[in-house]
Amino acid sequence: MLTAPPCRHIFPLKPEALASANLTDYFDLSFTALPHKILMPDQFETAVKDLRKRFVDRARDDFVFKPSYHKRIPADGVAFYMEQIWVRYQLRLRARWISPLAR
């Protein structure tokens, strides 16, 4: 099993309460390699069909859209939902930079 490397270079301002937390504590990471589409077309098509099942077959153990992750957000509201998460992140990041300077 692959483990994700630390993301300190991407998010250097990790809150103290989460100092020992890892990315995999909050996200399920999965990677899939596909055969070359032109050089191995038959194997590529087979692999794509199998990968597609991970998105549509709820009975699979590796089903991507697990019910426990569902936030009941309508498709036309996903962009707004993600934007609000990003805005909250930026506000918290600014607060971390401003509050030490205001002292």
N, C-alpha and C positions, 0 to 999 in steps of 0.2 A: 504494500500500500504506500502510495506517495504521501508525503507530508508537505504542507505549504511552508515556504521559508518565511521568516519574520518580515513584516512589512514596515520596519522602522524607517526606512528611507522614504516611504510614501506618507505615512502618518506618524511623524515624530512626536506629536503632542498627545501621547496616550494618558488618559486620566489615571491617577494613582490607584484608584479602586480597581482598575482593570489592568494593572501592571503585569500580572501573571497570566492574563487571558490570551488565548490564541485565536486566530482568524477562524479556525475550524470549530471553535466553541460556539460560533454564531452562524456559520455558513457550511453547507455541505458542498465540498468541492469534488468535481468529477471531470475527468478528461477522457476524450475518446479520440483515437487515431483511426483515420480512414485510409483504405488503400488508394493509390493514385487513380484518379478518375479516368485518365486517358490510357495509362499503361496497364491497368488492371480493371477494366470496366465491369466485368462480371462480379468480381470480389467487392468492388465499390458499391454496386447496386445491392448486393446481399447485406453488406455492412450498414448501408443507409436504411434499408428496410428494418434491420434489427434495431438501429438507433431510434427510428421513428416509433417503434413499439414502446420505448421508454417514456414517450410523451403521450401516448394514447391508451396503453394497457394498464389500467389501474391495479390489476392483480399482480403485476411484477413487483419484486422487492426493490428494484432500482427505478421505480416510477418517479419521474421528476416532480410532478405537481402533487406532493403529499398533502392530504387534507389538513394536517396539523399546521401547514404553512399558509393556508388560505385566509386572507384578510377580508374576504367578501367585498372586494373593490371591483366595480364594474369596469369593463375594458376601456370605456371612454373616460374613466377617472384615474387610470394608472399614471398618466403623465403628471396630473395635479398632485397625486399622492407622493410620487417620487420627488417632485419639486419641493413639496413641503418638508420632506425629510432632509433634503439638501439645504434648504433655508435654515432649518433648526441646527444642522451641523455647523453651518457657517457662523450663525449667531453664537453658538457655544465656543467656536474657535476664536472668534473676535473677543469674546468675553475673557477668554484665557489670556489673550495678549494685552488687552486694555487694563484689566483689573490690577495686574502687578505694576503697571506703569502709573496708575492713578494713586498709588500709595505714597 
